[in-house]
Amino acid sequence: MKVLIYWKVLILAALSLVITAAAFGEERSRVFQAQEGIAINGFDPVAYFEENGPKQGNQEFAAEWDGATWLFNSAENREKFASDPEKWAPAYGGYCAWAVSRNYLASTDPDAWSIVDNRLFLNFNKQVRSQWSKNPARNIRRGDKNWPDVLSNWALHWDV
């Protein structure tokens, strides 16, 4: 009986720590950074629009914005981004658009991308992008509603 009470108290204590941590926990970075400080896996966000797909960026053409280092494959792309970062940066800071539409965060694959209404959306992988693409308008509405509050749901992150 004492052992059972001990375990119940231990479990309740652990749960209260989790709840307290969630209430006062740190918010995630507004920009997806798989590598410390490098936005969207080091890919050039301008290239998705201007070069029809992902292109690996280069440290030689780096810029700081929104708490992250963004890499570009040319000085021209870096300057375009610097002149209007909101235009070029992916929606939801480059976190998975499907996940954000479901109110959690997930990492992204640079090859799982879509441009809808001049906004770049990245997804966890191509299969997830396929699901997201079945109803992008609904998923964008949901994602826009959840963003950026989803950043503070620290317990709801998958592979980030």
Helices and strands as residue ranges (DSSP letters): H 2-24, G 39-42, H 45-50, E 58-65, E 68-72, H 75-83, H 85-88, G 91-94, H 97-101, E 105-106, E 109-116, E 119-123, H 126-133, H 136-146, G 149-152, E 157-158
